[in-house]
Amino acid sequence: MGFELERTLEECGALTEGHFLLSSGKHSDRYVEKFHLLRKPAVLQDVCSAMIEKLGGTRIDVVAGPTTGGILIAAEIARQLGVRAAYAERADGGSLARAFRRVDYFEPGDRVMVVDDILTTGGSLRETMDALSNHDVELASVMVMVDRSMGRTDLGFPYQALTQMDVPAWDPDGCPLCEQGVALVKPGTTQQA
């Protein structure tokens, strides 16, 4: 039967239902709170094992991920593969770009796997891939835990996902939950929006 990520998300309380204000400004009735999964090392280990299985025999020298959730996945996959991990952080000066800032993560010719938790628009992944272009490395694989775009996001490089989730998102003025008077919650807080 294999690994079923959606069931795992439900079991650890990461897949929630309600009325949520997304970072895009849209509203949704389902939300994946990745930190409910990422804070459980045994569950994260299983998720990362499933991601490694999807790699097949692809040789990887470094696993890179963007802050915040992507670095936890990168570290665990790297641990399981016995390779190095690299972390793409916001560049200095408050820029939206990312950089590999803290150490010299790469050796010339390294084959890099880029990973992240939830893919919606692909911004974090694109920034991480752009940061790799400053290094003499080869992009070997891109993988995410959950693809909310249902494969519609174009990263300019093929990617894989453990699961795809079609999560509806509405503009505030057309949100059926607003029309029903359901309280709007901003994820990551306990506050009503």
C-alpha positions as CSV (number, residue, x, y, z in Angstrom):
1,M,0.0,0.0,0.0
2,G,2.9,2.4,0.7
3,F,3.1,5.6,2.6
4,E,0.0,7.7,2.7
5,L,0.9,11.3,3.6
6,E,-2.7,12.7,3.7
7,R,-3.6,10.1,6.4
8,T,-0.4,10.9,8.3
9,L,-1.3,14.7,8.2
10,E,-4.7,13.9,9.5
11,E,-3.4,11.6,12.3
12,C,-0.9,14.2,13.6
13,G,-3.4,17.0,13.4
14,A,-1.7,18.9,10.6
15,L,-4.7,18.8,8.2
16,T,-7.3,21.0,9.6
17,E,-10.8,22.2,8.6
18,G,-12.3,25.6,9.3
19,H,-12.2,29.1,7.8
20,F,-8.6,30.2,7.2
21,L,-7.0,33.4,5.9
22,L,-4.1,32.3,3.7
23,S,-0.9,34.4,3.3
24,S,-2.1,35.1,-0.3
25,G,-5.1,37.0,1.2
26,K,-7.5,34.3,0.0
27,H,-9.7,32.2,2.2
28,S,-9.9,28.4,2.4
29,D,-11.8,25.7,4.3
30,R,-8.7,23.4,4.7
31,Y,-5.2,24.2,5.9
32,V,-2.0,22.1,6.3
33,E,-0.3,23.2,9.5
34,K,3.1,21.7,8.6
35,F,4.6,22.3,12.1
36,H,2.2,19.7,13.6
37,L,4.1,17.2,11.5
38,L,7.6,18.8,11.5
39,R,7.7,18.9,15.3
40,K,7.4,15.1,15.5
41,P,10.8,13.6,14.6
42,A,9.5,10.0,14.2
43,V,6.8,11.1,11.8
44,L,9.2,13.4,9.9
45,Q,11.6,10.5,9.6
46,D,8.9,8.4,7.9
47,V,7.9,11.3,5.6
48,C,11.6,11.8,4.6
49,S,12.0,8.0,4.0
50,A,9.1,8.1,1.6
51,M,10.7,11.1,-0.2
52,I,13.9,9.2,-0.5
53,E,12.1,6.2,-2.0
54,K,10.7,8.5,-4.7
55,L,14.3,9.5,-5.6
56,G,15.0,6.0,-7.0
57,G,18.7,5.6,-7.6
58,T,19.4,9.4,-8.2
59,R,22.8,10.2,-6.7
60,I,22.6,13.1,-4.3
61,D,25.6,14.9,-2.6
62,V,23.8,17.7,-0.8
63,V,20.1,18.2,0.2
64,A,19.1,21.8,0.3
65,G,16.0,23.4,1.7
66,P,14.6,26.9,2.4
67,T,13.9,28.2,5.8
68,T,11.9,27.2,7.8
69,G,10.2,23.9,7.1
70,G,12.5,23.0,4.2
71,I,15.6,23.0,6.4
72,L,14.1,20.4,8.7
73,I,13.2,18.1,5.8
74,A,16.7,18.7,4.2
75,A,18.5,17.8,7.4
76,E,16.5,14.6,7.9
77,I,16.8,13.4,4.3
78,A,20.6,14.2,4.4
79,R,20.9,12.3,7.6
80,Q,19.2,9.2,6.1
81,L,21.2,9.5,2.9
82,G,24.5,10.1,4.7
83,V,25.2,13.3,2.8
84,R,25.5,17.0,3.7
85,A,22.6,19.4,4.2
86,A,22.4,23.1,3.1
87,Y,20.0,25.8,4.1
88,A,18.8,28.7,2.0
89,E,18.0,31.7,4.2
90,R,16.8,35.2,3.4
91,A,19.7,37.2,2.0
92,D,21.2,40.0,4.0
93,G,19.5,43.4,3.9
94,G,15.9,42.2,4.2
95,S,15.8,41.0,0.6
96,L,13.2,38.5,-0.5
97,A,16.0,36.5,-2.2
98,R,17.6,33.6,-0.6
99,A,21.3,32.7,-0.1
100,F,23.4,29.9,1.3
101,R,25.1,32.3,3.8
102,R,26.5,30.5,6.9
103,V,29.2,28.2,5.5
104,D,30.6,26.9,2.3
105,Y,28.0,24.2,1.8
106,F,29.1,23.0,-1.7
107,E,32.0,21.4,-3.5
108,P,32.3,21.8,-7.3
109,G,30.1,19.4,-9.2
110,D,27.9,18.5,-6.2
111,R,24.5,17.0,-7.2
112,V,21.9,18.8,-5.2
113,M,18.4,17.8,-4.2
114,V,16.1,20.8,-3.2
115,V,13.2,20.0,-0.9
116,D,10.4,21.9,0.8
117,D,7.3,21.3,2.8
118,I,4.2,22.8,1.1
119,L,4.2,24.0,-2.5
120,T,1.6,26.6,-3.3
121,T,3.2,29.2,-5.6
122,G,6.7,27.8,-5.6
123,G,8.3,31.1,-4.4
124,S,10.6,29.5,-1.8
125,L,11.7,26.8,-4.1
126,R,12.5,29.2,-7.0
127,E,14.5,31.4,-4.6
128,T,16.4,28.3,-3.3
129,M,17.1,27.2,-6.9
130,D,18.2,30.7,-7.8
131,A,20.6,30.7,-4.9
132,L,22.1,27.5,-6.2
133,S,23.0,29.2,-9.5
134,N,25.7,31.1,-7.6
135,H,27.5,27.8,-7.0
136,D,29.2,25.2,-9.2
137,V,26.6,22.5,-8.6
138,E,24.1,20.5,-10.5
139,L,20.4,20.5,-9.6
140,A,19.5,16.8,-9.5
141,S,16.1,16.7,-7.9
142,V,13.3,18.9,-6.6
143,M,10.7,17.4,-4.2
144,V,8.0,18.6,-1.8
145,M,5.9,17.0,0.8
146,V,2.6,18.5,-0.3
147,D,1.8,20.1,-3.7
148,R,-1.2,22.4,-3.2
149,S,-1.0,23.5,-6.9
150,M,-1.9,20.1,-8.2
151,G,1.1,20.1,-10.5
152,R,0.2,23.5,-12.0
153,T,3.3,25.3,-10.6
154,D,6.1,25.7,-13.1
155,L,9.5,25.8,-11.4
156,G,11.5,25.5,-14.6
157,F,12.6,22.1,-13.4
158,P,10.5,18.9,-13.0
159,Y,9.5,18.2,-9.4
160,Q,7.9,15.4,-7.4
161,A,5.5,15.5,-4.5
162,L,4.5,12.9,-1.9
163,T,0.9,14.0,-2.3
164,Q,-1.1,16.6,-4.2
165,M,-4.0,18.3,-2.4
166,D,-6.6,20.3,-4.2
167,V,-7.4,22.9,-1.5
168,P,-10.0,25.5,-2.6
169,A,-9.1,29.2,-2.1
170,W,-11.6,32.0,-2.5
171,D,-11.3,35.8,-2.8
172,P,-12.7,37.3,0.4
173,D,-15.6,38.9,-1.5
174,G,-16.7,35.5,-2.9
175,C,-16.0,33.3,0.1
176,P,-18.9,31.0,1.0
177,L,-17.7,30.7,4.6
178,C,-17.8,34.5,5.0
179,E,-21.4,34.5,3.7
180,Q,-22.3,31.9,6.3
181,G,-20.7,34.0,9.1
182,V,-18.0,31.4,10.0
183,A,-15.2,33.0,12.0
184,L,-12.0,33.6,10.0
185,V,-8.7,32.4,11.6
186,K,-5.2,33.4,10.5
187,P,-3.1,30.1,10.6
188,G,-0.1,30.1,12.9
189,T,-2.0,32.2,15.5
190,T,-4.9,31.7,17.8
191,Q,-6.3,35.0,16.6
192,Q,-9.4,35.5,14.6
193,A,-8.5,37.5,11.4
